[in-house]
Structures are given as structure tokens and as C-alpha cells.
Amino acid sequence: MVVRGVRQDGGSFISEALSRGAAAVAGEAETKVPQGIPFVRLPDSRSSIARLAAAFYGNPSQAMRMIGITGTNGKTTSSYLLEYLLSKENKKTGVIGTVNYRFGRTVIPAVETTPGPLRLQEILAGMRDAGCEFALMEVSSHALEQKRIEAVEFETALFTNLTQDHLDYHKTMQAYFECKVSLFEGLAAGRTAVVNGDDEWGKTLVKRLRCRTLTFGIDVPADFRAENIHGQSHGTAFELVFSGKRTAVELPLIGRHNVYNTLGALAILQALGFDGVRLAGGLGDFPGVPGRLEQVNCGQGFFVFIDFAHTPDGIRNVLSTLAAVKKKKLIVVFGCGGDRDRGKRPQMAEIAARFCDRVVVTSDNPRSEDPRVIAREICAGFPSSFKEFVVVLDRKKAIRQAFLSARSGDIVLLAGKGHECSQVVGDEALPYNEREEAQRVLNGR
């Protein structure tokens, strides 16, 4: 089957496929096929391959209760919260997301947030065969645009938020939003959408939906609302307001953004028929999420956190959270990915300068770009009055310099890598683990 990709056209490989034994070609009208070779004309190759893959594996999504999670930030934490709460209800659950794909004792490293249709249906079939009752899927905008989930039947879907990211691919925020909308417009009659009512794009989404909708928020009236939020260095307490009743919630996660993630997860569970308010009381033992404000403690006198924040909104959420609990200085190490949205680079610098006492600009998956150019574009966003920044392109040296500059009581945030286990330089993924590197430097310090 011929699919036109982002960088290459599958039609370029027809001759090679035929030489390896392919008996026919399927593709869209413009596909050029050698004379005499059977050709099946398809209205949409991407849609067709997704549906064929689902049929081949016996339509596994129909055998489970499917939950889709989309948005710029918060997808992974939301999926971990849902998985944890469902496990407390003794429900077998599979997860497809940014950190990994997992079900039962099977854990598959994630190459991308939402895999391609063939791999996706294979994994869903594995979940079904393992007896999973629920499947949680982080749904990326790329997956929606490329119709990877075309044949997946979702029972409910969660919209976390929408902020600038992936504009190298989508070009405009409106186009980015429309991709997200397609997940919710695909919900069958009687299904439920759960939407962040505080998010401006979420408000627009609610107006467009015809299905049942549950909203969550902090600042505006919503079905699931958090009030009286109190943040500390070890967690967050708030009151959950639902159907006129108030419930005290103790959350072992810090930050206003994690209150939103929790509200969204609880609303999803309510949509699935569970008592979201009762489940809220069981969050005290939630173990956290790999690479999301994950603390690294090797006995040093200062605090070290690693986080996946790699967008303006993501780094704003994390830095504002840490700034609110800091006792002394806040230091951040971050970079920006190459071959990705360049517009967010100066924005992230401006945000870092607003909240931090010191910034170390470094490299983060430069891919085909020159890390020096990326760093210059980041630094262009620092206000002229902010002088407390330095560029150290070797990420390991950048971490060491940040730790050497830290004093007792300071907070150091290593942002951008989080759970990732590689640094992408050119076309090569070099092994790299931020947590292990931080531990190595701290233990040798």
C-alpha cells in the first residue's frame, strides 16, 4: 500500500516492493504503477491502512473501553493518574503513551506518543488478548492528522489544554486545534467528551461539540472544580467541588497544572460510570510519573528535579510551581529541539528569565540543526536586563555547572528530557538518561 509520508513518498519504493515479491499495488489515484501490475485505487491511503490493520487484528478497540487523551501538555500525567485509579478498582488497563506502551507485564519502549496504525492495532490486540478491560491512549496531533487512529472506537476523550507547539508541522494554532477537534467529533452518539473549561481553546471546543460534555477547571464554573488550593513542596491540597458537594483531596504532586490533570482524570472516570469523588480520596499514595517533576536526591544540600517540559506553557507551569516553593535560588538547565517549532525558543528564554535566578542554556535533541544556532535563537528571548545566563552546549557539562553553582536550599530544574533515554544528534539517537546523569554528577560532586 502506497502512503505519501512527510519526508518521503511511498511511491518511490514500488519497484523495490515488486522485486521482493509484492503481487499488486494499492494507492491513491496519482500513484504510478508499472504496466501489467494489478492496482487497487483507494480514496485515502492513510484511512485505508488504518482500517485494514484494525480488521487484520480483529478490531481490538471494540473489545475494550477506549479512552483518548489529547492536548499539548498533561497527557502523560493524566494517563498515569487514570491507570492508578483504575488499578485501585481492580481493572486491567493498558496504556499507550509518551513514556512507553504497557499492559500486564509487557512494557514496550515508546518511539512516538501514538504509534503508526499497524503497530497500534498490534499493541491493542495484545492488550485485548491479555484481558485488558480499559485502554488509555495519548493521542498526538500528528496521529490525528495522519489518521493513525482512524479505526479506533473511543468511549470517551479528554482535552487537557492547547498551547504553542508543533507549529513546524501544523503551521498555525488553528490548524493544530482542528486536529485535536477531530478526536472529539469522532465520538459516537452517547459518548462523553471531558474538556478543560479554563483553557481558551477548550471553551471553543465545548461550543462545537454535540456529544455529552463534562468540564473541569479552577477559574470558571465547571462540572469538576478545584477550590482552596494549597501547594507545598511535597504535594497539593484542594477541595473538589462536584454536584454541589465538597471533598478534600490530598495530591502528592505539586503545581496548579497537576490539579488540572487530576480534575480531568476524575471527570473521565465519572464519565465511565465510576464515582470520581470517591476515587479522589485515594490519590494520597499515587507514586508519580517518570520524568515529571521527578526529584533526584543523592544527599546533596540542594533540590534537583527533572521534567519533560519542552514548550513555553510546559516550562512556565513547572517554573512557576518551583518558584512558589523555593527558599533561595531557582536554577534551570534547558534547550530546544532541532527541526521543530523555532518560534517557541525565545519565548522559553523569556519565561525562564521571569522565574529563575540563573539559566543554563544547553542542547536538547538538536537533530540536523547546529546547536549553536538553536542556542542563539533561545538567547534572543532574554530581556536585556537579565544577565544571569550562560550557554553550555554539552548537556552533561551544563548539568555539572548548574550543580556546582547551586548552594544549600537552592532548586535546580533539568528541563526538556524527562523520561527520554536518548539525545538525538543528526539521525542518530545517542544513549542518554537525565536521571542517571544527574545521579552520576551528584555522587561525584
SULHU-V80697 format. One record per residue. N is the residue number from 1. RES is the residue in three letters. SS is DSSP state (H for helix, E for strand, - for the rest). Layout:
n & res & ss
N & RES & SS
N & RES & SS
//
This chain:
n & res & ss
1 & MET & -
2 & VAL & -
3 & VAL & -
4 & ARG & E
5 & GLY & -
6 & VAL & -
7 & ARG & -
8 & GLN & -
9 & ASP & E
10 & GLY & H
11 & GLY & H
12 & SER & H
13 & PHE & H
14 & ILE & H
15 & SER & H
16 & GLU & H
17 & ALA & H
18 & LEU & H
19 & SER & H
20 & ARG & -
21 & GLY & -
22 & ALA & -
23 & ALA & -
24 & ALA & E
25 & VAL & E
26 & ALA & E
27 & GLY & E
28 & GLU & -
29 & ALA & -
30 & GLU & -
31 & THR & -
32 & LYS & -
33 & VAL & -
34 & PRO & -
35 & GLN & -
36 & GLY & -
37 & ILE & -
38 & PRO & E
39 & PHE & E
40 & VAL & E
41 & ARG & E
42 & LEU & -
43 & PRO & -
44 & ASP & -
45 & SER & H
46 & ARG & H
47 & SER & H
48 & SER & H
49 & ILE & H
50 & ALA & H
51 & ARG & H
52 & LEU & H
53 & ALA & H
54 & ALA & H
55 & ALA & H
56 & PHE & H
57 & TYR & -
58 & GLY & -
59 & ASN & -
60 & PRO & H
61 & SER & H
62 & GLN & H
63 & ALA & H
64 & MET & -
65 & ARG & E
66 & MET & E
67 & ILE & E
68 & GLY & E
69 & ILE & E
70 & THR & E
71 & GLY & -
72 & THR & -
73 & ASN & -
74 & GLY & -
75 & LYS & H
76 & THR & H
77 & THR & H
78 & SER & H
79 & SER & H
80 & TYR & H
81 & LEU & H
82 & LEU & H
83 & GLU & H
84 & TYR & H
85 & LEU & H
86 & LEU & H
87 & SER & H
88 & LYS & H
89 & GLU & -
90 & ASN & -
91 & LYS & -
92 & LYS & -
93 & THR & E
94 & GLY & E
95 & VAL & E
96 & ILE & E
97 & GLY & -
98 & THR & -
99 & VAL & -
100 & ASN & E
101 & TYR & E
102 & ARG & E
103 & PHE & E
104 & GLY & -
105 & ARG & -
106 & THR & E
107 & VAL & E
108 & ILE & E
109 & PRO & E
110 & ALA & -
111 & VAL & -
112 & GLU & -
113 & THR & -
114 & THR & -
115 & PRO & -
116 & GLY & -
117 & PRO & H
118 & LEU & H
119 & ARG & H
120 & LEU & H
121 & GLN & H
122 & GLU & H
123 & ILE & H
124 & LEU & H
125 & ALA & H
126 & GLY & H
127 & MET & H
128 & ARG & H
129 & ASP & H
130 & ALA & -
131 & GLY & -
132 & CYS & -
133 & GLU & -
134 & PHE & E
135 & ALA & E
136 & LEU & E
137 & MET & E
138 & GLU & E
139 & VAL & -
140 & SER & -
141 & SER & H
142 & HIS & H
143 & ALA & H
144 & LEU & H
145 & GLU & H
146 & GLN & -
147 & LYS & -
148 & ARG & -
149 & ILE & -
150 & GLU & -
151 & ALA & -
152 & VAL & -
153 & GLU & -
154 & PHE & -
155 & GLU & -
156 & THR & E
157 & ALA & E
158 & LEU & E
159 & PHE & E
160 & THR & -
161 & ASN & -
162 & LEU & -
163 & THR & -
164 & GLN & -
165 & ASP & -
166 & HIS & -
167 & LEU & H
168 & ASP & H
169 & TYR & H
170 & HIS & H
171 & LYS & -
172 & THR & -
173 & MET & H
174 & GLN & H
175 & ALA & H
176 & TYR & H
177 & PHE & H
178 & GLU & H
179 & CYS & H
180 & LYS & H
181 & VAL & H
182 & SER & H
183 & LEU & H
184 & PHE & H
185 & GLU & H
186 & GLY & -
187 & LEU & -
188 & ALA & -
189 & ALA & -
190 & GLY & -
191 & ARG & -
192 & THR & E
193 & ALA & E
194 & VAL & E
195 & VAL & E
196 & ASN & E
197 & GLY & -
198 & ASP & -
199 & ASP & -
200 & GLU & H
201 & TRP & H
202 & GLY & H
203 & LYS & H
204 & THR & H
205 & LEU & H
206 & VAL & H
207 & LYS & H
208 & ARG & H
209 & LEU & -
210 & ARG & -
211 & CYS & -
212 & ARG & E
213 & THR & E
214 & LEU & E
215 & THR & E
216 & PHE & E
217 & GLY & E
218 & ILE & -
219 & ASP & -
220 & VAL & -
221 & PRO & -
222 & ALA & -
223 & ASP & -
224 & PHE & E
225 & ARG & E
226 & ALA & E
227 & GLU & E
228 & ASN & E
229 & ILE & E
230 & HIS & E
231 & GLY & E
232 & GLN & -
233 & SER & -
234 & HIS & -
235 & GLY & -
236 & THR & E
237 & ALA & E
238 & PHE & E
239 & GLU & E
240 & LEU & E
241 & VAL & E
242 & PHE & E
243 & SER & -
244 & GLY & -
245 & LYS & E
246 & ARG & E
247 & THR & E
248 & ALA & E
249 & VAL & E
250 & GLU & E
251 & LEU & E
252 & PRO & -
253 & LEU & -
254 & ILE & -
255 & GLY & -
256 & ARG & H
257 & HIS & H
258 & ASN & H
259 & VAL & H
260 & TYR & H
261 & ASN & H
262 & THR & H
263 & LEU & H
264 & GLY & H
265 & ALA & H
266 & LEU & H
267 & ALA & H
268 & ILE & H
269 & LEU & H
270 & GLN & H
271 & ALA & H
272 & LEU & -
273 & GLY & -
274 & PHE & -
275 & ASP & -
276 & GLY & H
277 & VAL & H
278 & ARG & H
279 & LEU & H
280 & ALA & H
281 & GLY & -
282 & GLY & -
283 & LEU & -
284 & GLY & -
285 & ASP & -
286 & PHE & -
287 & PRO & -
288 & GLY & -
289 & VAL & -
290 & PRO & -
291 & GLY & -
292 & ARG & -
293 & LEU & -
294 & GLU & E
295 & GLN & E
296 & VAL & -
297 & ASN & -
298 & CYS & -
299 & GLY & -
300 & GLN & -
301 & GLY & -
302 & PHE & -
303 & PHE & E
304 & VAL & E
305 & PHE & E
306 & ILE & E
307 & ASP & E
308 & PHE & -
309 & ALA & -
310 & HIS & -
311 & THR & -
312 & PRO & H
313 & ASP & H
314 & GLY & H
315 & ILE & H
316 & ARG & H
317 & ASN & H
318 & VAL & H
319 & LEU & H
320 & SER & H
321 & THR & H
322 & LEU & H
323 & ALA & H
324 & ALA & H
325 & VAL & H
326 & LYS & -
327 & LYS & -
328 & LYS & -
329 & LYS & -
330 & LEU & E
331 & ILE & E
332 & VAL & E
333 & VAL & E
334 & PHE & E
335 & GLY & -
336 & CYS & -
337 & GLY & -
338 & GLY & -
339 & ASP & -
340 & ARG & -
341 & ASP & -
342 & ARG & -
343 & GLY & H
344 & LYS & H
345 & ARG & H
346 & PRO & H
347 & GLN & H
348 & MET & H
349 & ALA & H
350 & GLU & H
351 & ILE & H
352 & ALA & H
353 & ALA & H
354 & ARG & H
355 & PHE & H
356 & CYS & -
357 & ASP & -
358 & ARG & E
359 & VAL & E
360 & VAL & E
361 & VAL & E
362 & THR & -
363 & SER & -
364 & ASP & -
365 & ASN & -
366 & PRO & -
367 & ARG & E
368 & SER & -
369 & GLU & -
370 & ASP & -
371 & PRO & H
372 & ARG & H
373 & VAL & H
374 & ILE & H
375 & ALA & H
376 & ARG & H
377 & GLU & H
378 & ILE & H
379 & CYS & H
380 & ALA & -
381 & GLY & -
382 & PHE & -
383 & PRO & -
384 & SER & -
385 & SER & -
386 & PHE & -
387 & LYS & -
388 & GLU & -
389 & PHE & E
390 & VAL & E
391 & VAL & E
392 & VAL & -
393 & LEU & -
394 & ASP & -
395 & ARG & H
396 & LYS & H
397 & LYS & H
398 & ALA & H
399 & ILE & H
400 & ARG & H
401 & GLN & H
402 & ALA & H
403 & PHE & H
404 & LEU & H
405 & SER & H
406 & ALA & -
407 & ARG & -
408 & SER & -
409 & GLY & -
410 & ASP & -
411 & ILE & E
412 & VAL & E
413 & LEU & E
414 & LEU & E
415 & ALA & E
416 & GLY & -
417 & LYS & -
418 & GLY & -
419 & HIS & -
420 & GLU & -
421 & CYS & -
422 & SER & E
423 & GLN & E
424 & VAL & E
425 & VAL & E
426 & GLY & -
427 & ASP & -
428 & GLU & E
429 & ALA & E
430 & LEU & E
431 & PRO & E
432 & TYR & -
433 & ASN & -
434 & GLU & H
435 & ARG & H
436 & GLU & H
437 & GLU & H
438 & ALA & H
439 & GLN & H
440 & ARG & H
441 & VAL & H
442 & LEU & H
443 & ASN & H
444 & GLY & H
445 & ARG & -
//
